[in-house]
Amino acid sequence: GFALALSCTVFALQNLEERGELNAGQGRLSFSILLFQDLAAMPLIALIPIFAYGMSAADDLSLVGAVRGLAGIALIIVVGRYVIDRLFRLLAKTGVREAMTASALLIVVSITLLMNAIGMSATLGAFIAGVLLANSPYRHQLRSDIEPFETILLGVFFTAIGMSINPQILVSDPDTIFGAVAGLLLVKGIVLYAVARAQGLHDRAARRVAVLLAAGGEFTFVIFTEVQPFGILTR
């Protein structure tokens, strides 16, 4: 339920931007909801082992594992505060812009691998790395340098999702699948419309929010992929 409640940030924001609605009432509300959902996705990923507690396919939670995970996150935060900023300061003095871009990507990969090594979610590690880079004094330069990679990596992500779809399932049981899709869009649309109206938007703007955010989100795929090794959901 938590995973299906998330909406597609990329689709909604691009649609709002193309129509010049980001600063309109429906744009501001949609952006607020999407931002909250993206932040909420990370605790959901971190809580996956707790949802799996006591299941046969999952390892029992141990005090040692919990302490190790918390220690790993604390180490990343400390290193991020005191080492990453100094590293970027040195790189800025060299004037080599490519070195800063390469270092930022290396930091993300390193933190992701570290989180995976201590038994935590690699996705959570990537998110923590992004937060650390976003709090750097050089965040504006980093954003402009990394922005060209964003579109490429998003394209790769959605292509990979598309390639994982089994067309035979669509053919073998279309009623169930399309009925579930229609039900998801309807339920989310009703909830979003009610939220938008409660926030003071008029009928047309509220319907716009409902249509934009009713679809499933990219983090839904991530969460469903993360839960399968724990046996919470079957493939």
C-alpha positions in Angstrom: 0.0 0.0 0.0 2.8 2.4 0.9 4.6 1.6 -2.4 1.6 2.0 -4.6 0.7 5.3 -2.9 3.8 6.9 -4.4 3.5 8.9 -7.7 5.8 9.4 -10.7 7.9 12.5 -10.0 9.5 12.6 -13.5 6.2 12.3 -15.4 4.3 14.9 -13.2 7.0 17.6 -13.0 7.8 17.4 -16.7 4.1 17.6 -17.6 3.7 20.7 -15.3 6.8 22.3 -16.7 5.7 21.9 -20.3 2.3 23.4 -19.6 3.8 26.3 -17.5 1.8 25.2 -14.4 4.7 24.8 -11.9 3.9 28.1 -10.2 0.1 27.6 -10.4 -1.9 26.2 -7.4 -2.0 22.7 -8.8 1.7 22.8 -9.6 2.8 23.9 -6.1 0.5 21.3 -4.5 1.7 18.6 -6.8 5.4 19.5 -6.1 4.8 19.4 -2.4 3.2 16.0 -2.5 5.9 14.6 -4.8 8.7 16.0 -2.6 7.1 14.4 0.5 6.7 11.1 -1.3 10.4 11.0 -2.4 11.5 11.7 1.1 9.1 9.0 2.5 10.4 6.4 0.1 13.8 6.3 1.8 12.4 5.3 5.3 10.2 2.7 3.6 13.3 1.1 2.0 15.1 1.3 5.3 12.2 -0.4 7.1 12.0 -3.4 4.7 13.9 -5.7 7.1 11.4 -4.9 9.8 8.4 -5.8 7.6 10.2 -9.1 7.0 10.8 -9.9 10.6 9.7 -13.4 11.6 9.2 -14.6 8.0 10.9 -17.8 6.9 12.7 -16.2 3.9 14.2 -13.4 6.0 17.1 -13.4 8.5 16.1 -12.5 12.1 17.0 -9.0 13.0 19.9 -8.9 15.4 21.3 -6.3 17.7 24.7 -6.6 16.1 23.2 -6.0 12.6 21.2 -3.0 13.8 24.3 -1.4 15.5 26.4 -2.1 12.4 23.9 -0.4 10.2 23.6 2.7 12.4 27.3 2.9 12.8 27.7 2.8 9.0 25.2 5.6 8.5 26.9 7.7 11.3 30.3 7.1 9.7 29.0 8.3 6.3 27.5 11.4 7.8 30.8 12.3 9.7 32.9 11.7 6.6 30.5 13.7 4.5 30.6 16.7 6.8 34.4 16.9 7.4 36.0 15.1 4.5 33.9 15.7 1.4 33.8 19.5 1.8 37.5 19.6 2.2 38.0 17.4 -0.9 35.8 19.7 -3.0 37.6 22.8 -1.7 40.9 21.3 -2.9 39.5 20.3 -6.2 38.0 23.8 -6.7 41.4 25.4 -6.2 42.8 23.2 -9.1 40.2 24.7 -11.5 39.7 21.3 -13.1 35.9 21.0 -13.4 35.9 17.4 -14.6 37.7 16.3 -11.4 34.9 17.6 -9.3 32.3 15.8 -11.4 34.2 12.5 -11.3 34.7 12.9 -7.5 31.0 13.4 -6.9 30.1 10.3 -8.9 32.8 8.4 -7.1 31.4 9.5 -3.7 27.9 8.2 -4.7 29.3 4.8 -5.8 31.5 4.4 -2.8 28.8 5.2 -0.3 26.4 2.9 -2.1 28.9 0.0 -2.0 29.6 0.7 1.7 25.9 0.5 2.6 25.6 -2.7 0.6 28.6 -4.2 2.4 27.1 -3.6 5.9 23.8 -5.2 4.8 21.8 -2.0 4.2 20.0 -1.0 1.1 22.2 0.2 -1.7 19.3 2.5 -2.7 19.3 4.1 0.7 23.1 4.6 0.4 22.7 6.4 -2.9 20.0 8.7 -1.3 22.3 9.5 1.6 25.1 10.3 -0.8 22.8 12.7 -2.7 21.8 14.4 0.5 25.4 14.9 1.5 26.3 16.4 -1.9 23.2 18.6 -1.8 24.4 20.1 1.5 27.9 20.9 0.1 28.8 24.5 -0.5 29.5 23.5 -4.1 26.1 22.0 -4.6 25.2 24.5 -7.4 28.2 23.6 -9.5 27.7 19.9 -8.8 24.1 20.1 -9.9 25.1 21.8 -13.2 27.8 19.3 -13.8 25.7 16.2 -13.1 22.5 17.4 -14.8 23.5 15.9 -18.2 23.8 12.5 -16.6 20.3 12.8 -15.1 18.3 12.4 -18.3 20.5 9.6 -19.5 20.3 7.6 -16.3 16.5 8.2 -16.1 16.2 6.8 -19.6 18.3 3.8 -18.7 16.2 3.2 -15.5 12.8 3.3 -17.3 14.2 1.2 -20.2 15.3 -1.4 -17.7 11.8 -1.4 -16.1 10.2 -1.8 -19.5 12.5 -4.7 -20.4 11.6 -6.5 -17.2 7.9 -6.7 -18.2 6.7 -10.1 -19.3 4.2 -9.6 -22.2 2.9 -13.1 -21.8 1.3 -12.2 -18.4 -0.5 -9.3 -20.0 -1.9 -11.6 -22.7 -2.7 -14.5 -20.3 -4.7 -12.5 -17.7 -5.6 -9.0 -19.1 -8.8 -8.6 -17.1 -7.0 -8.9 -13.7 -4.1 -6.6 -14.7 -6.1 -3.9 -16.4 -8.7 -4.1 -13.7 -6.0 -3.6 -11.0 -4.6 -0.6 -12.9 -8.0 1.0 -13.3 -8.7 0.4 -9.6 -5.3 1.9 -8.6 -5.9 5.0 -10.7 -9.5 5.4 -9.4 -8.7 5.1 -5.7 -5.6 7.4 -5.9 -7.4 9.9 -8.0 -10.3 10.1 -5.5 -7.9 10.6 -2.6 -5.8 13.2 -4.4 -8.9 15.1 -5.6 -10.1 15.2 -2.0 -6.7 16.4 -0.7 -6.5 19.1 -3.4 -10.0 20.4 -2.6 -9.2 20.4 1.1 -6.2 22.6 0.2 -8.4 25.2 -1.4 -8.0 24.4 -5.1 -11.0 24.8 -7.4 -12.5 21.8 -9.1 -10.5 21.9 -12.4 -7.2 22.3 -10.6 -8.0 19.5 -8.2 -8.9 17.2 -11.1 -5.5 18.1 -12.7 -3.6 17.1 -9.5 -5.6 13.8 -9.4 -4.8 12.9 -13.0 -1.1 13.9 -12.7 -0.4 12.0 -9.5 -2.7 8.9 -9.8 -0.2 6.8 -11.6 2.4 4.6 -9.8 5.9 6.0 -9.2 9.4 5.0 -10.0 10.2 4.3 -6.4 7.4 1.8 -6.4 9.5 -0.4 -8.7 12.5 0.1 -6.4 10.6 -0.9 -3.3 9.0 -3.9 -4.9 12.5 -5.1 -6.1 14.0 -4.6 -2.6 11.3 -6.6 -0.8 11.5 -9.7 -3.0 14.8 -11.1 -1.4 13.1 -10.9 2.0 10.1 -12.9 0.9 7.6 -10.1 1.7 6.2 -10.2 -1.8 6.5 -13.1 -4.2 7.8 -12.4 -7.7 
